Amino acid sequence: MTLFHDYVPFKCLLLFLVLYILSTHGMKTTERRELRDQVIEMFNHAYNSYMKHAYPADELMPLSCKERYRGQEKSRGDIDECMGNFSLTLIDSLDSLAILGQLEEFENAVQLVIKNTKFDNDVVVSVFETNIRVLGGLLGGHVVANLLKKTRKGMLWYNNELLAMAHDVGIRLLPAFNTTTGIPYPKVNLLHGIDADLRSRHKDTCTACAGTMILEFAALSRLTGDFVFEEKARKAMDYLWQQRHRVSDLVGTVINIHNGDWVRRVYIYPTRLGEKRFI
């Protein structure tokens, strides 16, 4: 189930809008409405199926139409580490419900998240995935809820509960940043932080996982006034930039979180014919 998020980088969003305008240029209004209705229909099919057959599990298995909890099915490896037994799909869907105009269901979903979701689970999760999908989903839902309340279109009872939950998630991710470089561990235990096993097994992380935390962490800081999140994420991003190749300004794809060495690099081709260098 793939849903839209409010943290799409601006350049990507701009490109998407340009492509959308070009693809729909010349279409009749009725044709555009048909496409819109198809998107809503597909979303409703996925969301309603999850709520009917899988909630409060993290995911719905589409072929068997069963719920998927972490640890109850055969492991899929790293794919499962986006799951933390915290109703991932519901949190991931909050802003999409509002964007698609389903405000009544949005309000119901927010109430379910507040009432039933907890994060003090003894489970190892991906720092990157938990940041973009859980923290990002909670922050997106909070912003929408506050907007609806301000404009008196709903959510009049809302009192920043999603923001408090987002802050809780942020606190649980912070131990991942306790490295020499400030670049976060790729995984963290939601209950225990970075234990001896994680410390011994994980020495490196991907560049994107380390460098893109700034968006959600900065938003969390500015919404709560707790600036430790933005400071940690900015330090990681700045360190990556510091380690860039001095000629090309490019960075590698995987970096050691303790000494800053590039674990995986790619070829670049300078202007001199036949010369190859690594970044």
C-alpha positions in Angstrom: 0.0 0.0 0.0 1.7 3.2 -1.2 0.4 6.5 0.1 1.3 10.1 -0.5 3.2 12.0 2.2 3.7 15.7 2.9 7.5 15.3 3.1 8.1 15.0 -0.7 11.2 17.3 -1.5 10.1 20.5 -3.2 12.1 19.8 -6.4 10.4 16.4 -6.7 7.0 17.9 -6.0 7.6 20.6 -8.6 8.7 18.0 -11.2 5.6 15.9 -10.4 3.3 19.0 -10.8 4.9 19.8 -14.2 4.6 16.3 -15.4 1.0 16.2 -14.2 0.1 19.4 -15.9 1.7 18.2 -19.2 0.0 14.8 -19.0 -3.5 16.3 -18.3 -3.1 19.2 -20.8 -6.0 19.0 -23.3 -8.0 16.7 -21.1 -11.7 17.5 -20.6 -12.8 18.3 -17.1 -14.8 15.1 -17.0 -11.7 13.1 -17.8 -9.7 14.7 -15.0 -12.5 14.0 -12.6 -12.6 10.4 -13.6 -8.8 10.1 -12.9 -9.3 11.8 -9.5 -12.2 9.4 -8.7 -10.0 6.4 -9.6 -7.3 7.5 -7.3 -9.8 7.9 -4.4 -11.3 4.5 -5.2 -7.9 2.8 -5.1 -7.0 4.5 -1.8 -10.3 3.6 -0.3 -9.9 0.0 -1.3 -6.5 -0.2 0.3 -7.4 1.7 3.4 -10.7 0.1 4.1 -9.2 -3.4 3.5 -6.5 -2.6 6.0 -9.0 -1.3 8.6 -11.3 -4.3 8.1 -8.8 -7.1 8.0 -5.5 -5.9 9.6 -5.9 -3.0 12.1 -4.2 -2.6 14.6 -1.4 -4.6 13.0 1.3 -2.7 11.0 0.4 -4.1 7.6 -2.2 -6.0 5.6 -0.9 -9.0 3.6 -2.7 -8.4 0.3 -3.0 -12.0 -1.0 -4.0 -13.8 2.2 -5.9 -10.7 3.4 -4.4 -11.3 6.9 -2.8 -8.9 9.4 1.0 -8.8 9.7 2.6 -8.2 13.1 6.3 -8.0 13.6 7.7 -11.4 14.6 4.5 -13.5 13.9 5.3 -14.3 10.3 8.5 -15.5 8.6 11.0 -12.6 8.5 11.4 -10.7 5.3 14.7 -9.3 6.5 15.3 -5.6 6.4 11.8 -5.0 4.9 10.2 -5.9 8.3 12.2 -3.3 10.1 9.8 -0.6 9.1 7.4 -2.4 11.4 7.3 -1.8 15.1 3.8 -3.0 16.2 2.6 0.5 16.2 -0.2 0.4 13.5 2.2 1.7 10.9 -0.3 1.8 8.0 -2.8 3.8 9.9 -0.3 6.5 11.0 1.1 6.4 7.4 -2.4 7.2 6.1 -3.4 10.1 8.2 -2.4 13.0 5.9 -3.7 11.1 2.9 -7.2 10.9 4.4 -7.2 14.6 4.9 -5.8 15.4 1.4 -8.4 13.2 -0.2 -11.1 15.1 1.7 -12.2 12.3 4.0 -12.3 14.5 7.1 -14.7 12.3 9.1 -12.5 9.2 8.7 -9.4 11.4 9.4 -10.9 12.4 12.7 -11.8 8.8 13.5 -8.2 7.6 12.5 -6.6 10.3 14.7 -8.7 9.1 17.7 -7.7 5.5 17.1 -4.0 6.4 17.0 -4.2 8.5 20.1 -6.1 5.8 22.0 -4.4 2.6 21.0 -0.9 3.3 19.6 2.1 3.0 21.8 5.8 3.1 21.1 7.5 1.5 24.2 7.9 -1.8 22.3 10.9 -4.0 22.7 11.6 -4.2 19.0 14.5 -3.1 16.7 13.3 -0.8 13.9 14.8 1.1 11.0 15.7 4.6 12.1 15.1 6.0 8.6 11.7 4.3 8.0 10.4 5.1 11.5 11.4 8.7 10.9 9.8 9.2 7.5 6.7 7.1 8.1 5.9 7.2 11.8 7.3 10.6 12.9 6.4 12.1 9.6 2.9 10.7 9.7 2.3 12.0 13.2 3.6 15.4 12.3 1.6 15.6 9.1 -1.6 14.5 11.0 -0.9 17.1 13.7 -0.5 19.9 11.2 -3.8 19.0 9.5 -5.6 18.5 12.8 -4.6 22.0 13.9 -5.6 23.5 10.6 -9.0 21.9 10.8 -9.5 23.1 14.3 -8.3 26.6 13.5 -10.7 26.9 10.6 -13.5 25.2 12.6 -13.9 22.4 10.0 -13.5 19.7 12.6 -11.1 18.4 15.3 -12.4 20.9 17.9 -11.4 18.5 20.7 -7.8 18.1 19.4 -5.1 19.3 21.9 -1.7 18.5 20.2 -1.9 14.8 21.1 -0.2 13.7 17.9 2.6 16.2 18.4 3.2 14.7 21.9 3.4 11.3 20.4 5.8 12.5 17.7 8.0 13.9 20.4 8.0 10.5 22.1 9.1 8.8 18.9 11.8 11.4 18.4 13.1 10.8 21.9 13.2 7.0 21.1 15.3 7.7 17.9 17.8 10.0 19.5 20.1 7.3 21.0 20.9 6.3 17.4 22.9 9.6 17.0 25.3 8.7 19.8 28.3 8.0 17.4 31.7 9.6 17.0 30.6 11.3 13.8 27.1 12.1 14.8 25.8 10.0 11.9 23.0 7.8 13.3 23.0 4.0 13.6 20.7 2.5 10.9 18.6 0.7 13.6 17.5 1.3 17.1 15.5 -0.5 19.8 12.4 1.5 20.6 12.6 0.5 24.3 16.3 0.1 25.0 17.9 2.4 22.4 21.3 1.2 21.2 22.2 -2.0 23.1 25.5 -4.0 22.9 24.2 -6.2 20.1 23.3 -3.3 17.8 26.5 -1.5 18.7 28.6 -4.6 17.6 26.7 -5.5 14.5 26.1 -2.1 12.8 29.1 0.0 11.7 27.7 1.8 8.7 24.6 3.3 7.1 23.4 4.6 3.8 23.9 8.3 2.9 20.2 8.9 2.4 19.3 7.4 5.8 21.8 9.7 7.5 21.2 12.9 5.5 17.5 13.1 5.2 16.5 13.0 8.9 16.7 16.8 8.9 13.2 17.4 7.4 11.1 15.6 10.1 13.6 16.3 12.9 13.6 20.0 12.1 9.9 20.1 11.9 9.6 18.4 15.2 12.0 20.9 16.8 10.2 23.9 15.5 6.7 22.6 16.4 7.8 21.6 20.0 10.5 24.1 20.8 12.9 21.2 21.6 15.8 21.9 19.3 17.9 18.9 20.1 16.3 17.0 17.2 17.2 19.6 14.6 20.7 19.9 16.0 21.4 16.2 15.8 20.1 15.9 12.3 21.9 19.0 11.1 25.2 17.7 12.6 24.8 14.4 10.6 24.0 16.2 7.4 26.9 18.7 7.8 29.3 15.8 8.5 28.2 14.1 5.2 28.8 17.3 3.3 32.2 17.6 5.0 33.2 14.1 3.7 32.2 14.8 0.1 34.7 14.5 -2.7 36.6 17.7 -3.1 36.6 17.7 -6.9 33.1 16.5 -7.8 31.3 17.5 -4.5 29.7 14.0 -4.7 29.2 11.6 -1.8 29.4 7.9 -1.6 26.4 5.6 -0.9 27.4 4.0 2.4 29.5 5.5 5.2 31.0 4.2 8.4 29.2 5.9 11.3 32.2 5.9 13.6 35.2 7.0 11.5 33.5 8.6 8.5 35.1 6.4 5.9 33.2 5.7 2.7 32.3 2.0 2.7 30.8 2.0 -0.8 31.9 4.4 -3.5 31.3 4.8 -7.2 33.4 5.7 -10.3 33.6 9.2 -11.5 35.2 10.1 -14.9 37.3 13.3 -14.9 37.9 15.2 -18.1 41.2 13.4 -18.9 40.4 10.4 -21.1 40.7 7.1 -19.5 41.4 8.3 -16.0 39.2 6.7 -13.3 38.9 7.8 -9.7 36.8 6.8 -6.8 34.9 9.2 -4.6 
